[in-house]
């Protein structure tokens, strides 16, 4: 009797358990499916690229070397080279930025080899610094009065100095021992040269500058006429052949041209100055002992 009751109870229990299992099974399957889908789906955080730090094996686009528009060590050097001021010391110290270029520089004459018409040029002979060798390729002697105190302006191509090549090309006699230290160093092959005296130097020794090209630095003292002004402490009168050029006042300028004596009649005739009688009288009385610089170029002094 007890066994029958147990069997009946066990059947009832089993039936009840089967019913509950049937109800719970779909829910468990749904939960497992959702769990599996969640596990297989990558999270956004796991694969999101950082805007500031590159992923492994990759470089951030903000610092990728060589990419256009980005600042790298190489492009910075190139930009600095393009903006570098053209001076004897910069050319000597950074020849890679100037080799093959035609430059115009002014500087002091440090040493001269008059037999070969070459000289060493520096920014300032009073300061320690590297100079650059200048070779006159014009076939015309370039005498430098008071070389120890004179500045010059040269224009020409910057090249590597190779003595045998240059002596052959320009017919020069350069002593191998004297020029050996300049081998493979930068050199300016000067195609044009001009003295760059001060107004005092011109005033003190005018004969040394007659009919010679010069490049003078200074400021305008007084505009005497639309194309005429006194210059650099009233030591020189400048006549600008380009009457339409606007001349910058109150700033340092460089005037290039040729120095000549003051000859009123010749200047009036050649340059159509249209000075009235009062202006002619003033210039004749105040500047008769001055030289006239007939300018073929006037530009701001970048130094």
BELRATA-V750364 format. One line per field, one symbol per residue. ss: DSSP state (H for helix, E for strand, C for the rest). A space follows every 50 residues. Layout:
ss: ???
//
This chain:
ss: CHHHHHHHHHHHHHHHHHHHHHHHHHHHHHHHHHHHHHHHCCCHHHHCCC CCCCCCCCCCCCCCCCCCCCCCHHHHHHHHHHHCCCCHHHHHHCHHHCCC CEEEEEEEEEEEECCCCEEEEECCCCCCCCCEEEEECCCCCCCCCCCCCC EEEEEEEEEECCHHHHHHHHCCCCCHHHHHHHCCCEEEEEEEEEECCCHH HHHHCHHHCCCCEEEEEECEEEEEECCEEEECCCCEEEEECCCCCCCCCC CCEEEEEEEEECCHHHHHHHHCCCCCHHHHHHHHHHCCCCEEEEEEEEEE CCC
//
